[in-house]
């Protein structure tokens, strides 16, 4: 028999590859030890390390669970330590300790971004993908009444931090480019319709497009 291939040397998942419904992958994962190849879950992200910002709830958490179910190693991050700790504990109980780690990171803070990248390098030694999902949407008036402070707050976190974080993560990602590395920016349907009730948020998501 041929030696088992190192999963770290596999090509990145093909763009547009079909996904199983979220309702089925957990049950398929539970069947993975049955010996039937048809019952085994897709493990397209086995051996790959993915960091997701804003991943203790909502879209970020859903992405984390899906990637974990398909064999990925996921780094959870959020602004609040208690949220990171709770989410990491919950995911470890479901997927195992080795697949999940976490680090506090406010993406608008340069020191926090540096700390997250250091955590990734120290804990996992590599990074294959960065998912920039974190965003803020504070209470906001119509655009014609939006002041400079609110504009700066939303754009700094939702737009500027994406550019800066991508630049800062590039050295780690470039080390894995032969095996496939990527940066994903998460926008919103609000980017197509930047109106009430969150016009500034919508405008920032238009910029992400």
RAMO-V472186 format. One record per residue. N is the residue number from 0. RES is the residue in one letter. SS is DSSP state (~ for helix, > for strand, _ for the rest). OMEGA is omega in whole degrees, 0 to 359 (999 if undefined). Layout:
[[N;RES;SS;OMEGA] [N;RES;SS;OMEGA]]
This chain:
[[0;X;_;181] [1;X;_;180] [2;X;_;180] [3;X;_;181] [4;X;_;176] [5;X;_;183] [6;X;~;180] [7;X;~;182] [8;X;~;179] [9;X;_;177] [10;X;_;178] [11;X;_;177] [12;X;_;181] [13;X;_;178] [14;X;_;179] [15;X;_;179] [16;X;_;185] [17;X;_;177] [18;X;_;173] [19;X;_;173] [20;X;_;182] [21;X;~;183] [22;X;~;185] [23;X;~;191] [24;X;~;179] [25;X;~;180] [26;X;~;177] [27;X;~;178] [28;X;~;180] [29;X;~;182] [30;X;_;190] [31;X;~;180] [32;X;~;186] [33;X;~;180] [34;X;_;179] [35;X;_;181] [36;X;~;180] [37;X;~;183] [38;X;~;184] [39;X;_;180] [40;X;_;172] [41;X;_;180] [42;X;_;185] [43;X;_;183] [44;X;_;178] [45;X;_;180] [46;X;_;182] [47;X;_;182] [48;X;>;182] [49;X;>;175] [50;X;>;182] [51;X;>;176] [52;X;_;181] [53;X;_;190] [54;X;_;177] [55;X;_;179] [56;X;_;171] [57;X;~;184] [58;X;~;181] [59;X;~;179] [60;X;~;178] [61;X;~;176] [62;X;~;181] [63;X;~;182] [64;X;~;180] [65;X;~;179] [66;X;~;177] [67;X;~;180] [68;X;~;179] [69;X;_;170] [70;X;_;182] [71;X;_;170] [72;X;>;189] [73;X;>;174] [74;X;>;180] [75;X;>;175] [76;X;>;178] [77;X;>;183] [78;X;_;188] [79;X;_;183] [80;X;~;182] [81;X;~;178] [82;X;~;177] [83;X;~;181] [84;X;~;181] [85;X;~;183] [86;X;~;178] [87;X;~;179] [88;X;~;181] [89;X;~;181] [90;X;~;177] [91;X;~;178] [92;X;~;182] [93;X;~;188] [94;X;~;180] [95;X;_;185] [96;X;~;189] [97;X;~;185] [98;X;~;189] [99;X;>;168] [100;X;>;183] [101;X;>;180] [102;X;>;176] [103;X;>;178] [104;X;_;166] [105;X;_;189] [106;X;_;178] [107;X;_;182] [108;X;_;184] [109;X;~;179] [110;X;~;178] [111;X;~;178] [112;X;~;178] [113;X;~;179] [114;X;~;179] [115;X;~;179] [116;X;~;176] [117;X;~;177] [118;X;~;180] [119;X;~;181] [120;X;~;183] [121;X;~;186] [122;X;~;188] [123;X;_;176] [124;X;_;182] [125;X;_;176] [126;X;_;181] [127;X;_;183] [128;X;>;176] [129;X;>;179] [130;X;>;183] [131;X;>;187] [132;X;_;186] [133;X;_;179] [134;X;_;176] [135;X;_;176] [136;X;_;180] [137;X;_;175] [138;X;_;187] [139;X;_;178] [140;X;_;172] [141;X;_;184] [142;X;~;182] [143;X;~;177] [144;X;~;180] [145;X;_;180] [146;X;_;184] [147;X;~;182] [148;X;~;179] [149;X;~;178] [150;X;~;182] [151;X;~;182] [152;X;~;183] [153;X;~;183] [154;X;~;179] [155;X;~;182] [156;X;~;189] [157;X;~;184] [158;X;~;185] [159;X;~;182] [160;X;~;178] [161;X;~;179] [162;X;~;183] [163;X;~;181] [164;X;~;178] [165;X;~;178] [166;X;~;184] [167;X;~;180] [168;X;~;186] [169;X;~;180] [170;X;~;177] [171;X;~;182] [172;X;~;182] [173;X;~;177] [174;X;_;183] [175;X;_;188] [176;X;_;179] [177;X;_;180] [178;X;_;180] [179;X;_;178] [180;X;_;185] [181;X;>;171] [182;X;>;179] [183;X;>;175] [184;X;>;181] [185;X;_;177] [186;X;_;185] [187;X;_;173] [188;X;~;177] [189;X;~;177] [190;X;~;176] [191;X;_;184] [192;X;_;185] [193;X;_;179] [194;X;_;180] [195;X;_;4] [196;X;_;183] [197;X;_;187] [198;X;~;181] [199;X;~;176] [200;X;~;180] [201;X;~;179] [202;X;~;180] [203;X;~;180] [204;X;~;171] [205;X;~;179] [206;X;~;179] [207;X;~;176] [208;X;_;999]]
